[in-house]
Amino acid sequence: MMEDFLSRVHPEPMSGCWLWTGGTTAGGYGVSHRRYAHRESYRLHYGEIPDGLCVLHKCDTPPCVNPRHLFLGTRTDNAADKTRKGRAPLRPEHVRRGERPHPRRLTSGAVRDIRFRAARGERPGPLAIAYAVDRSTIDDVLGRRTWRHVE
């Protein structure tokens, strides 16, 4: 098991990180046999991880699996570590809304129009087709789960 694991690791001499070369999540964390690779590395090198504990990175490099860069902590420790390293999600008042920062299929005007048309009885399915978006996008607009700032 250890040989198979290590065959998917690339050591970085400068940082000391062992970078996972197998599959990764969208956030860059390695995945090995449906487990996070850093958790698997910790388990292989130090033993089982107690229930309820997280494996955190000293190096703040998501694909790193070097056991010397890993340590155990609670969810609270993990949240504090993310905040200290500047990776905590932004609070809602800091999130830019509307048509920026990412390109959107909908605009503020389209959202107003969708809400107006729905109030007049148009169904979400045809509205989704008309605006070339998924039905769930229309449901989120109408339920004010998205575009809340648009009246």
TORLUMLUM-475761 format. One record per residue: residue number from 1; residue in one letter; chain; x, z negated, y negated of N, C-alpha, C in turn. Coordinates in nm, 3 decimals, padded with zeros to 5 digits. Each point is the difference from the previous one (the first is absolute). Layout:
! TORLUMLUM-475761
 pos code unit     npx     npz     npy    capx    capz    capy     cpx     cpz     cpy
 NUM    A    A       X       Z       Y       X       Z       Y       X       Z       Y
...
END
This chain:
! TORLUMLUM-475761
 pos code unit     npx     npz     npy    capx    capz    capy     cpx     cpz     cpy
   1    M    A  00.084  00.000  00.120 -00.084  00.000 -00.120  00.088  00.000 -00.126
   2    M    A  00.105 -00.084 -00.001  00.088 -00.008 -00.117  00.070  00.134 -00.024
   3    E    A  00.047  00.066  00.106  00.069  00.129 -00.016 -00.093  00.104 -00.059
   4    D    A -00.122  00.005  00.050 -00.099  00.096 -00.052 -00.025 -00.026 -00.148
   5    F    A -00.014 -00.127 -00.036 -00.024 -00.037 -00.140  00.118  00.042 -00.087
   6    L    A  00.120 -00.037  00.042  00.119  00.029 -00.080  00.031  00.149 -00.010
   7    S    A -00.052  00.080  00.094  00.022  00.145 -00.007 -00.073  00.062 -00.120
   8    R    A -00.094 -00.073 -00.059 -00.075  00.050 -00.115  00.038 -00.072 -00.129
   9    V    A  00.124 -00.050 -00.003  00.049 -00.074 -00.117  00.124  00.070 -00.054
  10    H    A  00.005  00.015 -00.132  00.117  00.058 -00.065  00.060 -00.105 -00.094
  11    P    A  00.120 -00.053  00.033  00.062 -00.100 -00.088  00.049  00.062 -00.131
  12    E    A -00.024 -00.067 -00.109  00.048  00.041 -00.132  00.113 -00.094 -00.039
  13    P    A  00.125  00.048  00.001  00.114 -00.089 -00.026 -00.004 -00.067 -00.138
  14    M    A -00.043  00.070 -00.102  00.003 -00.056 -00.136 -00.096 -00.118 -00.015
  15    S    A -00.122  00.014  00.048 -00.101 -00.105 -00.018 -00.004 -00.098  00.115
  16    G    A  00.050  00.042  00.115 -00.011 -00.083  00.120 -00.136  00.015  00.067
  17    C    A -00.088  00.079 -00.058 -00.131  00.021  00.060  00.012  00.085  00.127
  18    W    A -00.088 -00.027  00.094 -00.016  00.085  00.117 -00.131  00.074 -00.023
  19    L    A  00.008  00.127 -00.034 -00.121  00.075 -00.034 -00.067  00.056  00.124
  20    W    A -00.127 -00.022  00.009 -00.082  00.048  00.112 -00.019  00.151 -00.015
  21    T    A  00.031  00.076  00.106 -00.012  00.146 -00.005 -00.121  00.050  00.077
  22    G    A -00.076 -00.091  00.061 -00.122  00.039  00.070 -00.115  00.015 -00.098
  23    G    A -00.120 -00.011  00.050 -00.119  00.014 -00.083 -00.009 -00.108 -00.106
  24    T    A -00.068  00.033 -00.110 -00.016 -00.096 -00.109 -00.144  00.001 -00.051
  25    T    A -00.034 -00.106 -00.070 -00.129 -00.007 -00.067  00.011  00.069 -00.135
  26    A    A -00.111  00.014 -00.069  00.001  00.061 -00.134  00.086 -00.082 -00.095
  27    G    A  00.013 -00.130  00.024  00.081 -00.086 -00.085  00.147 -00.001  00.037
  28    G    A  00.037  00.076  00.105  00.140  00.011  00.039  00.045 -00.097  00.108
  29    Y    A -00.087 -00.087  00.047  00.036 -00.094  00.105  00.006  00.073  00.134
  30    G    A  00.103 -00.031  00.079  00.014  00.061  00.131 -00.107 -00.046  00.096
  31    V    A -00.035  00.088  00.095 -00.099 -00.033  00.102  00.060  00.031  00.136
  32    S    A -00.006 -00.098  00.089  00.052  00.015  00.136 -00.105 -00.050  00.098
  33    H    A -00.050  00.089  00.084 -00.099 -00.038  00.101 -00.118 -00.076 -00.062
  34    R    A -00.052  00.054 -00.108 -00.116 -00.055 -00.071  00.026 -00.135 -00.064
  35    R    A  00.125 -00.035 -00.019  00.038 -00.122 -00.071  00.092  00.038 -00.114
  36    Y    A  00.003 -00.084 -00.102  00.098  00.022 -00.105  00.139 -00.017  00.059
  37    A    A  00.089  00.094 -00.032  00.135 -00.002  00.058  00.078 -00.123 -00.045
  38    H    A -00.019 -00.048 -00.122  00.074 -00.119 -00.043 -00.046 -00.124  00.076
  39    R    A -00.128 -00.006  00.035 -00.049 -00.111  00.083  00.057  00.011  00.142
  40    E    A  00.006  00.122  00.050  00.054  00.023  00.134  00.149 -00.038  00.003
  41    S    A  00.073  00.035 -00.104  00.142 -00.035 -00.009  00.017 -00.152  00.000
  42    Y    A -00.081 -00.067 -00.080  00.009 -00.146 -00.005 -00.026 -00.058  00.138
  43    R    A -00.104  00.049  00.066 -00.036 -00.050  00.134  00.113  00.026  00.100
  44    L    A  00.058  00.121 -00.002  00.106  00.033  00.095  00.125 -00.085 -00.022
  45    H    A  00.028 -00.034 -00.125  00.124 -00.073 -00.030 -00.016 -00.152 -00.001
  46    Y    A -00.118 -00.049 -00.038 -00.017 -00.144 -00.015 -00.107 -00.061  00.088
  47    G    A -00.083  00.081  00.061 -00.109 -00.053  00.083 -00.135  00.020 -00.066
  48    E    A -00.102 -00.052  00.064 -00.137  00.020 -00.046 -00.022 -00.055 -00.141
  49    I    A -00.088  00.067 -00.071 -00.036 -00.040 -00.136 -00.121 -00.093  00.011
  50    P    A  00.009 -00.121 -00.054 -00.114 -00.091  00.007 -00.125  00.061 -00.065
  51    D    A -00.114 -00.030  00.058 -00.127  00.050 -00.053 -00.015 -00.035 -00.148
  52    G    A -00.049  00.096 -00.074 -00.029 -00.021 -00.141  00.118  00.019 -00.094
  53    L    A  00.119  00.029  00.055  00.114  00.019 -00.088  00.031  00.148 -00.019
  54    C    A  00.054  00.031 -00.115  00.041  00.136 -00.036  00.151  00.010  00.014
  55    V    A  00.048  00.123  00.016  00.144  00.026 -00.003  00.028  00.070 -00.132
  56    L    A  00.080 -00.064 -00.084  00.030  00.050 -00.133  00.141  00.058 -00.005
  57    H    A  00.025  00.083 -00.100  00.130  00.064 -00.019  00.076 -00.065 -00.115
  58    K    A  00.122 -00.046  00.025  00.087 -00.046 -00.109  00.042  00.118 -00.086
  59    C    A  00.021  00.116  00.064  00.052  00.118 -00.069 -00.107  00.080 -00.073
  60    D    A -00.127 -00.027  00.025 -00.111  00.070 -00.063  00.003  00.151  00.029
  61    T    A  00.044  00.036  00.122  00.005  00.139  00.044 -00.096  00.014  00.117
  62    P    A -00.119  00.060 -00.020 -00.100  00.003  00.107  00.047  00.053  00.136
  63    P    A  00.082  00.106  00.008  00.038  00.046  00.134  00.116 -00.078  00.063
  64    C    A  00.051 -00.104 -00.067  00.113 -00.076  00.053 -00.045 -00.089  00.115
  65    V    A  00.077  00.004  00.110 -00.028 -00.084  00.117  00.120 -00.088  00.036
  66    N    A  00.097 -00.013 -00.092  00.115 -00.086  00.025 -00.048 -00.144  00.010
  67    P    A  00.020 -00.065  00.116 -00.053 -00.136  00.016  00.059 -00.099 -00.101
  68    R    A  00.119  00.028 -00.053  00.060 -00.088 -00.101 -00.071  00.013 -00.135
  69    H    A -00.078  00.105 -00.018 -00.074  00.021 -00.125 -00.144 -00.049  00.011
  70    L    A -00.037 -00.054  00.114 -00.139 -00.040  00.024 -00.013 -00.151  00.006
  71    F    A -00.113 -00.051 -00.047 -00.028 -00.143  00.010 -00.149 -00.021  00.012
  72    L    A -00.038 -00.115  00.052 -00.141 -00.033  00.020 -00.057 -00.069 -00.123
  73    G    A -00.129  00.023 -00.022 -00.070 -00.066 -00.109 -00.149  00.009  00.022
  74    T    A -00.074 -00.077 -00.076 -00.145  00.004  00.006 -00.051  00.117 -00.084
  75    R    A -00.129  00.024  00.003 -00.059  00.104 -00.085  00.022 -00.035 -00.148
  76    T    A -00.006 -00.128 -00.031  00.024 -00.044 -00.137  00.144  00.030 -00.040
  77    D    A  00.094 -00.028  00.091  00.141  00.032 -00.026  00.017  00.150 -00.023
  78    N    A -00.068  00.080  00.082  00.009  00.146 -00.009 -00.052  00.048 -00.136
  79    A    A -00.115 -00.055 -00.042 -00.058  00.039 -00.129  00.093 -00.040 -00.115
  80    A    A  00.058 -00.120  00.008  00.092 -00.046 -00.105  00.126  00.085 -00.002
  81    D    A  00.049  00.038  00.119  00.119  00.084  00.010 -00.026  00.138 -00.063
  82    K    A -00.118  00.058  00.028 -00.036  00.130 -00.058 -00.008 -00.009 -00.153
  83    T    A -00.059 -00.107 -00.049 -00.013 -00.018 -00.144  00.138 -00.015 -00.064
  84    R    A  00.085 -00.082  00.061  00.135 -00.024 -00.052  00.081  00.129 -00.005
  85    K    A -00.024  00.090  00.097  00.075  00.125  00.008 -00.070  00.115 -00.074
  86    G    A -00.111 -00.030 -00.067 -00.069  00.101 -00.081 -00.080  00.100  00.080
  87    R    A -00.043 -00.037  00.122 -00.077  00.093  00.082 -00.145 -00.043  00.018
  88    A    A -00.043 -00.103 -00.070 -00.137 -00.047  00.014 -00.093  00.102 -00.064
  89    P    A -00.121  00.018  00.056 -00.094  00.093 -00.062 -00.034 -00.045 -00.141
  90    L    A -00.027  00.095 -00.085 -00.036 -00.032 -00.138 -00.136 -00.067 -00.007
  91    R    A -00.015 -00.090 -00.094 -00.131 -00.060 -00.022 -00.090  00.108 -00.061
  92    P    A -00.130 -00.011  00.022 -00.091  00.105 -00.047  00.016  00.035 -00.148
  93    E    A  00.031 -00.099 -00.085  00.012  00.032 -00.143  00.125  00.082 -00.030
  94    H    A  00.093  00.012  00.096  00.120  00.079 -00.021 -00.009  00.140  00.062
  95    V    A -00.105  00.027  00.072 -00.014  00.129  00.067 -00.056  00.102 -00.097
  96    R    A  00.066  00.114 -00.012 -00.051  00.107 -00.084 -00.117  00.064  00.071
  97    R    A -00.105  00.028 -00.075 -00.122  00.053  00.060 -00.030  00.138 -00.053
  98    G    A -00.096  00.064  00.067 -00.051  00.127 -00.049  00.072  00.119  00.057
  99    E    A  00.028  00.097 -00.084  00.056  00.126  00.045  00.151 -00.005  00.017
 100    R    A  00.062 -00.108 -00.041  00.143 -00.020  00.018  00.018 -00.130  00.073
 101    P    A  00.105 -00.032  00.070  00.127  00.068  00.003  00.008  00.114  00.101
 102    H    A -00.093  00.008  00.092  00.004  00.104  00.103 -00.103  00.108 -00.031
 103    P    A  00.027  00.122  00.038 -00.100  00.104 -00.020 -00.128 -00.036  00.076
 104    R    A -00.110  00.018 -00.061 -00.129 -00.035  00.061 -00.085  00.125  00.014
 105    R    A -00.083 -00.001  00.100 -00.096  00.110  00.011 -00.115 -00.021 -00.098
 106    L    A -00.029 -00.126 -00.025 -00.108 -00.030 -00.092  00.057 -00.038 -00.136
 107    T    A -00.079  00.025 -00.101  00.034 -00.043 -00.136 -00.106 -00.100 -00.044
 108    S    A  00.024 -00.065 -00.111 -00.099 -00.093 -00.052 -00.133  00.070 -00.026
 109    G    A  00.007  00.122 -00.051 -00.123  00.077 -00.025 -00.074  00.032  00.128
 110    A    A  00.073  00.036  00.105 -00.063  00.030  00.129 -00.066 -00.126  00.057
 111    V    A  00.065 -00.114 -00.016 -00.057 -00.126  00.050 -00.131 -00.031 -00.072
 112    R    A -00.001  00.019 -00.131 -00.125 -00.022 -00.076 -00.109  00.094  00.049
 113    D    A  00.039  00.126  00.023 -00.096  00.100  00.047 -00.053 -00.035  00.138
 114    I    A  00.088 -00.044  00.090 -00.041 -00.038  00.136 -00.101 -00.114 -00.008
 115    R    A  00.029 -00.100 -00.080 -00.092 -00.114 -00.012 -00.133  00.042 -00.061
 116    F    A  00.005  00.089 -00.098 -00.123  00.050 -00.063 -00.084  00.077  00.102
 117    R    A  00.065  00.091  00.073 -00.073  00.082  00.099 -00.057 -00.086  00.112
 118    A    A  00.076 -00.101  00.043 -00.050 -00.089  00.106 -00.119 -00.081 -00.050
 119    A    A  00.005 -00.043 -00.125 -00.112 -00.076 -00.057 -00.126  00.086 -00.008
 120    R    A  00.018  00.132 -00.008 -00.115  00.092 -00.005 -00.044  00.041  00.140
 121    G    A  00.064 -00.058  00.105 -00.047  00.023  00.136  00.086  00.087  00.088
 122    E    A  00.112  00.055 -00.051  00.086  00.082  00.087  00.068 -00.089  00.102
 123    R    A  00.011  00.051  00.122  00.058 -00.075  00.111  00.153  00.010 -00.003
 124    P    A  00.070 -00.102  00.055  00.147  00.000  00.001  00.063  00.118  00.074
 125    G    A -00.059  00.045  00.109  00.058  00.111  00.076  00.015  00.127 -00.083
 126    P    A -00.108  00.048 -00.061  00.012  00.118 -00.085  00.091 -00.021 -00.121
 127    L    A  00.003 -00.121 -00.055  00.091 -00.028 -00.112  00.146  00.012  00.046
 128    A    A  00.028 -00.049  00.120  00.136  00.010  00.054  00.042  00.146  00.014
 129    I    A -00.089  00.083  00.047  00.029  00.144  00.014  00.022  00.062 -00.138
 130    A    A -00.087 -00.035 -00.094  00.010  00.058 -00.134  00.132 -00.036 -00.069
 131    Y    A  00.054 -00.118  00.026  00.123 -00.044 -00.066  00.123  00.010  00.092
 132    A    A -00.018  00.058  00.117  00.110  00.022  00.096  00.075 -00.128  00.032
 133    V    A -00.076 -00.107  00.027  00.059 -00.127  00.041 -00.073 -00.049  00.125
 134    D    A  00.056 -00.102  00.062 -00.061 -00.059  00.117 -00.124 -00.079 -00.039
 135    R    A -00.093 -00.008  00.091 -00.124 -00.076 -00.026  00.033 -00.145 -00.037
 136    S    A  00.102 -00.059  00.064  00.035 -00.139 -00.030  00.048 -00.015 -00.144
 137    T    A  00.059  00.105 -00.056  00.042 -00.004 -00.141 -00.122 -00.013 -00.091
 138    I    A -00.103  00.076  00.031 -00.125 -00.008 -00.078 -00.062 -00.139  00.017
 139    D    A -00.003 -00.050  00.123 -00.056 -00.133  00.024  00.077 -00.106 -00.080
 140    D    A  00.133  00.012 -00.005  00.081 -00.096 -00.075 -00.027  00.009 -00.150
 141    V    A -00.018  00.122 -00.052 -00.032  00.018 -00.142 -00.136 -00.061 -00.031
 142    L    A -00.099  00.029  00.084 -00.135 -00.050 -00.025 -00.009 -00.151  00.019
 143    G    A  00.078 -00.054  00.095  00.001 -00.145  00.023  00.094 -00.074 -00.094
 144    R    A  00.064  00.075 -00.091  00.094 -00.054 -00.098  00.118 -00.074  00.064
 145    R    A  00.039  00.046  00.119  00.123 -00.051  00.062  00.121  00.072 -00.059
 146    T    A -00.023  00.118 -00.054  00.102  00.074 -00.073 -00.062  00.042 -00.134
 147    W    A  00.086  00.032 -00.094 -00.043  00.046 -00.133 -00.094 -00.101 -00.067
 148    R    A  00.025 -00.129  00.022 -00.085 -00.106 -00.060  00.002  00.003 -00.151
 149    H    A  00.112  00.045 -00.054  00.018 -00.004 -00.145 -00.079  00.110 -00.072
 150    V    A -00.057  00.094  00.075 -00.077  00.110 -00.058 -00.146 -00.038 -00.001
 151    E    A -00.059  00.005 -00.119 -00.143 -00.034 -00.013 -00.087  00.121  00.023
END
